[in-house]
Amino acid sequence: MKRKKIKIFDVVNTSFMVLLMIIALYPFLYVVFASFSDPWELVKHKGILWKPLGFTLEGYISVFKNRSIMTGYITTLINLFGGTAINIILTLFAAYGVSRKKFLFKKPITIMIVFTMFFNSGIIPRFLVVKELGLYDSRWAMILPTAINVFNLVIMRTAIEGLPDSLEEAAVLEGANDFDILFRIVVPLIKSTIAVLVLYYGVAHWNQWYQALMYIQTRDKYPLQLVLREILIGNSFESMSAGSADSSGESVVIGEVIKYATIIVSTVPILVIYPMLQKHFVKGVMVGAVKE
């Protein structure tokens, strides 16, 4: 009887989880199906979409022909790789410094760093600082103001503090300096944490649009997400579908497919990266949850 109840519970629990999975996954599948659908069929269709309506790549062809999309892609990739590299290096150096027991003024410096998590300067002072530093309308405005995230710094500091002191002591006896200890001992032992922070910083750079909205004026420097925002909110379908339609009505219809294709193009790369770092994710995050 007890075994029967367990089986019933397993069936009900599994069915419930599958239902939740479908509910969470279907909006993404809808966008995928719509991006491959015939524009006119998609506009006429009402209700749930279970498959592409008249398979076509017209939306993706229009996306990759559009100069703004490709320029935004290149800008985002530059910000992604360059910005993430700067983020990890500076976060690693800062976390190593505040994790040292003999670091001068360790406690007050740590308090000042953590203070910024709860109280920030605000939009206007931040804008004025960026402008006075000569970063306005520069790609550096997308990277330097957010070079170190305090939450990520705390996670990395905790991971470093969790390493045995005997490793550092043995290295010092062998004549190692701080750079040797950091890159030959610390970095190999906290690879999981670094992988998680690469994911955090990478996703932040990939989804970055608000800073570009404040600091960037030149359209050639717009990141992909800001271009996507213009398409979704500004409804600038006609400019994207120029040359592929003979009337404004047809442009708007094609624009519906272009909208979904643009979402897929801007989402898939980050979805591909996540599985590569998934094995490090739980271990890296739990380090910061176990110890302060």
Salt bridges, closest charged atoms under 4 A:
GLU41 OE2 - LYS44 NZ 3.84
GLU161 OE2 - LYS106 NZ 3.63
GLU161 OE2 - ARG157 NE 3.95
ASP165 OD2 - LYS101 NZ 2.68
GLU168 OE1 - ARG100 NH1 2.49
ASP220 OD1 - ARG67 NH1 3.02
GLU230 OE1 - ARG219 NH2 3.05
GLU256 OE1 - LYS259 NZ 3.39
